[in-house]
Amino acid sequence: MHRFIISLLAVILSTSVRAQMMEPVHFTSQLKTLQGNEAEILFTAIIDEGWHVYSTNLGDGGPVSATFNIVKMDGAEPVGKLQTRGKETKQFDKMFDMELRFFEHKATFVQKVRFTKPTYTIDCYLEYGACNDEMCMPPTQVEFKQQGKSPAAAPEKGKAEVEKKAEDEVKAEEAIVADTVAVADTVAADSSMVTVPSSPEDALWAPVIDEMKAMGAGDSLTDHSLLYILLMGFVGGLLAVLMPCIWPIIPMTVSFFLKRAKSDKKKGIRDAITYGLSIIVIYLGLGLLVTAFFGSDTLNAMSTNAVFNIFLFLLLVVFALSFFGWFEIKLPGSWTDKVDTKASETSGLLSIFLMAFTLVLVSFSCTAPIIGLLLVETTTSGNWLAPALGMFGFAFALALPFTLFALFPTWLKQAPKSGSWMTTLKVVLGFVELAFALKFLSVADLAYGWHILDREVFLSLWIVIFALLGAYLCGWLKFQEDEVGGDIRKPMPVLCIMGGLVSLAFAVYMVPGLWGAPCKAVSAFAPPMNTQDFNLNTKTVEAQFTDYEAGMAAARAQGKPVFIDFTGFGCVNCRKMEAAVWTDQRVADRLTRDYVLISLFVDDKTPLAEPLEVTDEQGNTKTLRTVGAKWSYLQSHKFGANAQPYYVILDPITARPLTGSRAYDEDIPAYLDFLNGGLERYRELTK
């Protein structure tokens, strides 16, 4: 009922105003021809003192916005939207509970049109709203009617080409104007603010995969990463061989196979090779099981998940403590007994496979921390092949000595005997695992912005860890296991002392990093430089923008090409590139002076203002809920890549590549060629 009364009062008020012939706004209209086949319809208003006319696109729930309306238009067509000219005022209105935009004293509303025929007929009107501090006028219309010959109409022949060219120019002009206005507000407010695009299919997000391929875009990161994982698995397997629970088993196992077939040495060698292959199959199966259980998307998501990374941190700490001898990780003894009994009861290839499985169970206390570290590294790489490839490298190195000693039994006499050196090796690996554990805590800290493990805190902990490792190898620090079966006063071997000095030197090397030194040797593991509170290094390169749309708009406004850096808080190779390549003065000058640098973190867990629905390459619809998911989708959708670091140079107007992409490669001259090539291409296009 009260709404009806209010509406009735409004009608009475408006009628009263009309009866008094109030005309606070005085409009004139005209058609102004431009160059070519275009013209402008101008609605010019003179506004009485105390009154104001509202601008365009105020939104729902507010006063009447100025709009352009067509009754009939033949021989001409509108171009773009209604524009305004004059001094626009912004003010928050308590009654409407929104920010309003309006004009006082004078205003001009402009609608651009394009002639399409030799003659034209235009019948249109402008609808606007006007108010003062006490009252408002009802929506009012200003008519414009005109017909005649087009001053410069495009010929009928070729008209479509002319119209399309003009339309493209108008769209580009409108995009530049809109983005330039937006970037002023964005930069003033927060350059890291994320703006969800109106459509992932607009010009900024249009795929350029074919163009990147044609330019010879190189993405060698995946190959480098897989090779690194394979080598890391192989080294892990060699270390596992030297553990106390495996090394003594090698001569006994090889001797067993040789004695088993005294009459047929070939059979003994064949059985030993089968034994080694069985070890590979078992560990490779473990890697494939991890891949099948999690899948590539889950592995990539887990790589920066806080709970998962904290779990890995705690797991590696437990493994380190077990290597220090504080407790021993063991599987139930019944498991080993059952598998061993089954191996004795069977014959043929199955018995050999079960013997290999028995070795895996028996050696679990020594190999579990190494396998755990390896699986942690591979699962957090985000590559679905990594766990299987890492386990293959580990198993190959573990099975290699069994096979080689079976083929060449005399080598066993030259092999070192087990002893205290194995305990020393375990403790050293414990320190290494403790250092690696901090990396995973750092990944979670960076992705969620907790700031509990910034760069100087991380370096401080690493300095302490490697200083203690050096003290242990030099014999100044002892563990409980060192007291068992030997004289703790016995001096350490020369090799251990040399390793201890190297570890101490490494700890000293990291000390200047507390004041901002690059420390390139640890840049792959330490948090980025921008997390450091006290930094005397002024040569660091930091991105001007961490938002794609805002950065592209700024590049348009500044007239510079765009350098996009797809990176991640947990990306090891990204930190390496920043420390080894970006710190070069020539590279730093190019990035900061000639480009607009945009860093997009694909593992940023900041929630988007609104979830974004997208369709992937397989046609599946998915919802992007975080900033990192948005940038990850941009990289795969637009550029056809999903590994970091990934660098690409774009034209700020068309959002198309100026040259091929680059991935992880510490070749500074090649990186400079990449930057110079993109800059030269941009200058050619802008001439």
N, C-alpha and C positions, 0 to 999 in steps of 0.2 A: 504493500500500500504506500509506504513512504517513497519508494522509487517512482510510483506513478505521480505523487505530489511534486517531487523534484522535477520530473519531466514536464509536468504541466506548467510549473513556475518558469522553467526555461523557455517554453514556447511563448508564454505570456510576456516574458522579458524581451525575447527577440522580436515579438510583434510590436511591443512598445517602442523599441529602438527604431524599427522600421518606420513606425507611425511618425516618429519625430524626425525622419529623414536624415539619420546620422550616417555620414560617410567619412569615417576616419581614415580610410585608405583610398588613394586615387591612382588608378592604374591606366597606363597607356600600353598599346601593343603595336608591334611592327615586324615586318619581315626584312631582315638584313642579309643581302647576298654576300657570299664569300668567294674565294677563288675556286675555280673548277665548277663542279655541279652541286655544291653545297650551299646552305643558307642557315640562318638562325632566326627563330621566332623569339622575340624579346618581349617580356612582360615586365615593365618598369613601374615600380610603385613609389609614390610619395606618401609618407605616413605621418599622420598628425602627432603632435607632441603628446607624450604619455601613452601612446598605443604602440603595439609591435605586431609584426607578421611572422608567423612560424615558418621555419625552414622545412626542408624535405626529409623524408624517412625518419620520423621521430619514433616510430614503433607503435605497437598497440597499447591501449590504455592511457594514451596521452591526448593532447589537443589535436586539432585537425592539421595534418601535414600538407604542404603544398604539393600538388600532383598535376601532371599533364595528361589530358584526356582527349581522345580523338573521336569526333562524330563522323567525319568522312575525310579521307585523304587519298586522292587519286593523282598519279603522276609524281608523287613524292612519298618518302617514307622516313620515319624517325631514325635518328642515329644516336645510340647511347641513351642515357637517362637524363632527366631534368637536372640542370646544374644551377648553382646560385652564384651571384656576384655581389659584393658589398661586404660591409663589416658585420660578421656574424657574432652574436653574443651567446655564450654558454652560461647557464645558470640552473642550479638545482631548485626545483619547485616542490614545496612541501605538500601542496594540495594533490598534485599528480604523483608525488613520491618518485620522481625521476628527473634526470638532467634534460633540460629543454634547450633548444637552439632557436634563435629568433633574430629579426632585424628591426632596427629602429630608424626613423627618419627617412631612409631610402633603401630600396632593395631591387634587385633585378633577377628574374628567373629566365633561364635560357634553355631552349630546346633546339638542338641541331637537327636539320633534316637534309635529305639528299634527293635531288630531282632525278626521276627515272624515265620521264617522257618529255616530249617537246612542250606540252601544256600541262598545267597542274590545277587542282582544286583542293584547297585546304579549309577544313571546318573543324575547329578544335577549341578547347577552353582550358584555362588554368583555374583550379579550385584551391582556395587557401582559407586559412583561419586567422583571425585577428582578435586580440584582447588588450585590455588595459588592466589596471590594478583592481577594478571594481566589476567589470563585466566583460563578456565575450560576444563577438558577433557570430551568427550562425555561419556554416560553411557558405562561402561566396564564390561565384564564378565570374571569370573574366573571359569573354569570348574573343576569338580571332577567326575571321573568315576572309579568304582571298583566293582569287583565281587569275590565271593569265599564262603567258608564255614563260617557259623556263629560261632563265638568263644564260645558263651554260649547261644544258642537259646533255648527258652522254648519248652518243649515237646509239640507235637500236643494235647495230652490229657491234659486237664486242662489249655490249653493256654488262654482261655477266662477269667478264674479267675485270672490268673497271669497278663494278660493285664489290666484288670479292676483295680486291686490293684495298679499296677504301675501308671496307669493314675490318680487315686485318689491321690496318693502320690505326683505326679508332680503338679497337680492342687493346692494341699494344699501348696506345697513349693513355687509355683509361687505367690499364694495369700499372703503368709507371706512376701516374698521379696518385692512385690509391695506395700503392706500396710506399711511395715516398712520404705521404702523410702518415701512414701507419708506422713507419720506422721511426719517425720523430717521437711519437708517443711511446713506442716500444723501448727505444734506447733510453729515453728519459726515465721510464719506469723501471725496467729490468730486462737487460739483454738476454737473460737466460730463460725468460718466460716462454712457455710452449703455447703455440697457437695451433689448434686442430684445423687442418685444411678443410675448406668447404667441400671439396671432393678430391679423393686421391688420384683422380683422372685428369686434373687440371694441368696446365702447362708445366708447373714446377715438378709434378710427380709423373709426367709422361715418360714411359720407358724409353731408354736410349741404348738398350743392350746390343742391338745390331750395329749401331754406330761405334760403340766401344770395341766390338770385335773387329770392325773394319779398320780401326785405328791401331789395332795390335795391342789392345789392353792386356797387360801382363798381370796375372794374379798368381804369383808363384808361392804365396804364403802357405797354401795348403800342402803343397809338395814339401816345402821346407819343414813344416810342422810335423808331417807324417814321418819324414826321415829322422827328425830329431827324436820323435817318440820311439821309433824302431831302435835307434842307437841307445836311447836311455834305457829301454827294456833290456838290450844286450848287456850294457854295463851293469844293470841291476842283477842280471843272471850271473855274471862273473863274480860279483860281490857275494851273491848267495852261495856260490860254490866254495868260497873261502870261509864260510861260517862253520863253527865247531860241530854242528849237527849234520853237515853234509860232507865236508872234506874227508873225515876218517872213513866214511861209507864207500868212497870211490874205489880204493884198492880192494876192499872186501867184495864189493859187487862185481867188479871186473874179474877178480880171481874166481868167483863163483861161476861166471859164465864160461870161462876158459876151462875150468875143471869139469864142467857139465858135459863138455863135448871134447874130451881128450883125443878120442879116436878121429874126430872130424873137426879140425880147427876152423874150417869154413863155417860150420854150423855154429860154433861158439861166437865167431865174429858176427855172423848174421843175427844171432840172438841179441848180442850187445847193441847192434845197430837198431834192432827192433825195440829194445829197451829205451834207447835214446829217443826214437820217434814216438814212443808211447808217452814219454814225459812231455814232448812238444804237444801232442794231441790233448793231453789233460789240461795243460795251462792255456792252450789256444781255445779249448772248449770253454774255459772259465771266462776268457775275454769275450768270446762270442755270446756267452750267456748274459754278461753285463750289457752288451750292446742290444741284444734282443729284449731284455727286460726293461731297459730304460728308453731306448729309441733315440734318434738324433735330436728331436725337438726337446725331449725331456733332459737329455744331457746338456744341451745348450742352456736351457732354463735353470738347471741345477748349478751351472758354473758360477752364477752370481746370487743364488738363493742364500739368504742369511742363515737359515737354520742348517742347511746342508753344509755350508762353509764352516760354520761354528762346530758342527759335528766332526768334520774332517780335521779341524784344528785340534780338538780334544783327542781324536783318534791317533793322530800323529804324536801328540804329547805322550799318550799311553805307550805307543810303540817305542818312543825314545827312552822312556823310563825302563821299559823291559830290556832294552839294549844296555842301559846303565847297570843292569843286574839287580834292580830292586824287586822284581818278580819275573816269573816266566809264563809266557802264553803257551798253553798246551791244549790240544784236543783230547777228548775222553780216550783213555787207553783202550777201552773196549772196541773203539772203531778200528784202531791199528791191528788189534789181535784178530778181529773177524776177517779183515781184508788179508792178513798174512796167512791165516788158516785156509782161506779160500784159494789163495795162490798156491799153497802146498798141495791141495787136493786136486787141482786142475792141471792140465798139461797143454802144451802147444802155445800158440800166440796169446791166448787168454791169460795163461799163467804169467807170462812176461808182462802183460799189461797190468795185471793185478800187483805184480812186484813193483812196477813203476808207481802205481797208486799208493802202495805202502810207503815208498820213499817220500812221496808228497806229504802224507800224513805225519810221518816220523819227523820230517824236517820243518814242520809247520812253525815250531817255536822260533826258528831262525829266519825262515823265509817270509813269514807273515808280515813283519814290519816293512820289508823291502817290497813285497807284492802290494801291500796296502798303499805305500807311497806311490808306487807306479800306477795303480788303478786310480788313485786320487788325481794324479797329474793328467791321466788320459781322459777320465770322465769329465774333468773341468775344462778340457780343451774344446768341448763342443762338437768334435768331429766323431761321427758314428763309427769310423774305422779304427779310431785310436785305441780303444781297449784291446781289441783283437790283435792289432799290430804290436802293441806294447807287450802283450803276453807272449806273442810269437818270438819276439826278440829275447825276452827273459828265458823262455823255455829252451830256445836254441842254444843260448850260452850255458844254461844249466846242464843240458844233455851232452854238450860238446866234449867235456873231459871224459865222461863214461865211454863214449864211442872211440875217442882217440886213444885212450889207454888200453882199450880192448884190441884196437888195431895194432898198437905198438906197445906191448906189455913192458918192454925194457925201460920205457919212459917213467914207469912207476918208481924205479929205484932212484931216479933223479929228482922226484917230486919232494918238496919240503915236508917235514913231519909236522903234525899238529902240535900246538903249544900255546904259550901265552900271547903270541902275536895275534891269534884269533880273537882273544878277549879284547886286545887293544883295538882291533878292527871294529868289533861290535860297538865299543864305546864311541869311537870316532863317528860311526854311522848314527849313533844316538844323538850326538851334537848336530849332525847335518839334518836329521829329521826334525829336531827341535827348531832349527832355523827355518826350515820349510813350513812348519806349522804356522808360523807368524804370517806367512804369505796369505794363507787362506783366511785368517782372521782379518787381515788387511782388506781383502777383496770384499768381504761382507761390510766392513766399516765404510769403505768408499762407496759401494753401491747404495747404501742406505743413509749416508751422510751423518754417521754418528760422531766422527772426529775423535775417537778414542785411541787411534793408532796412526796419528799423522807421521809425516816423514821423519822428523827428528826423534820421535818416540821409537819408531821402527828401527832406525839406525842405532839408537842407543842400546836396544836389546840385542841387535846383531853384534855390536862391538863387544858386549859382555860375553855372549855365547862363544865367539871365535877367540876371544882372549882366554876364556876358560879352556877351550880346546887346545890352544897353544900351550897353556900351563900343564895340561894333562900329558901332551906328547913330549914335553920337556922333562916330565917326571916330578913336577912340583905339586900336582894334584893327583890323588889316588881314589879309586873306587873300591867297593867291597870285594868285587871279583878279583881285583889285582892281588889281594892278600892270600887268595886260595892257591895253594900248590907252588908257592915261590917266595923269594925274599923280596919284600917291598922296597928294600934299600938298594936293590940291584939297579945300576944305571940303565937308562933307556937306550935302545940301539941308536946308532948314528942316524939311520933313516927316519926314525921317529922324531929325533931332535930337530932334524932339518925341516920336517913337516910342521913341527911346533913353531919354529921360527917363521915359517911362511904364514901360518895361521895368525900369529901375533902381528906380523907385518900387515896382514889383511885388516886386522882390527884397527891398527893405527891409520891405515889408508882411509877408513870410513870416518874417522874423527872430524876432518874438515867438512864433511857432509852436514854436520850439525849446524854449520853456519852458511850452508847453501852451495858448497862445492858439488859439481855434477855427480861424482862417484860413478862413472859409467859402468864399472864392473858389476855394480849392484842395481843399476837403474831398472833392470828387468823385473826385479822383485820388490823394490822399495816403492812406496806411494809416490805419486807425481809431485813435482816441485811446488805446485800451487797449494799443497796442504801444509807446507812448512810455515810456521809463524814467524820465525826469525831467519831472514834470508838476506845475506849480504851480496848475493849474486844478482846483478842487474841485467844479465845477458839472456835470461830465460825468454822463451817464446810461448805466449799464452793466447788462446783463441779469443777474438773479439766477441764472438757469438757462440752460443751452444744451442741455438734454435735455427732451423733451416729457413723458414719463411722470413724471420726477422733479418737474418744475415743476407739473404738474397735481395730483400728490399733495400737494405743499407748499401749493398754493392751497386744497385741501380742508381741510388741517390749520389754515390761517390764516383760513379763511372769507373769501377775497377772490376777485374775478373774475380771469380770466387774460387777459393781453394777449400775443398771439403775433406775433412779428416774423420773418417769413420773409425772410432776407437772404442775403448772400453776401460773401465776402472781396473778390471782384472786381466787386462791384455798385457802379457809379458813383452812381446815384440814391439808393442806401441811405445812402452817406456824406453826400450832400447833405441828406437828411432829418434825419440825426442831428446835423449841424452847424447847419442852419437852423431846424429845428422842435423837436427834442428839447432844445436848449439854452435854449429859452424857459422861464422860471422856472415859469410856470403848468403847462406841459406836463410839465416835469421833476417837479414836485410830485405831479401826478396819477399818473404812471408809477411813481414810487418809493414813494409812500405808499398809494395805493388799489388798486394792481394787483400781481399777481405777473407780472413781465416775463420772457418766455421768448424768446430769440433763437435761431433755428434756421438754421444756415449750410448752404445747399444745395450748396456747393462744398467742404465739409470733406472732405479725403481720408483722415481717420483710419479705419483698417479697423474694421469691426464685430467684436465678439467672435465671432459666428457669422454666416455669410451668411444672408440672409432671402429666402425664396422668396415672390414676390407675383404677382398677376395684374393686368395693367393693364386700362384701359377697353375695349381691343379684344379682351380674352380671352387675350392672350399672357402666358405665364409668363416671368418674368425674375428674376434673382438680384440682390439689393441687397448690395453688399460694403462700402460705405463709409458713414460717418455722413451725409455730404451726400446720397447717393443715397436714404437712408432718409427724410430730411426732404423731399427733392424729391418722393418718392412720396406722402408724407403730404399735401403741399400739393395735388397734382393729384388724388389719390384722394378726400380728404375734402372739399376746398373747390373743386375744379374749376378751379384756377388754376396757372400755371406761371411767372409773371413776378415779379420782385422789384424794389423792396420790396413786400411784401403784408402788411397788418396786419388782424388779426381778433381780436375779443373773445369769449371763451367762458365759459360757466357751468362751474365746476370739477367739479360733480357729474355733469351729463349730457353734458358736452363738446359742447354745442350753442351756436350763435352767439346772442349777446345783441343784436347790431345788425349792420348791413351792414359790409362790409370797406372798406378804403381802400388806395390805392396811392400813387404818387409825386404829391404835391401840397403845395407849401410854404405853403399857406394856413393859418396858425396858428389863427385863430378857428374855421375849419371842423374842424380837427384836435381842438381843445378840445371842440367840440360832439360829435364822434365819441366822445371819451373820456367825457364827461359822460353822454351817452346810454346807453352801455354800463353805466356805474356805476348810473344810475338804474334801468335795467331789472333789474339784478342785485338791487338793494335791494327792488324790488317782489316779485321771486320769492322772496326769503328772508324776507319778513314772515310 
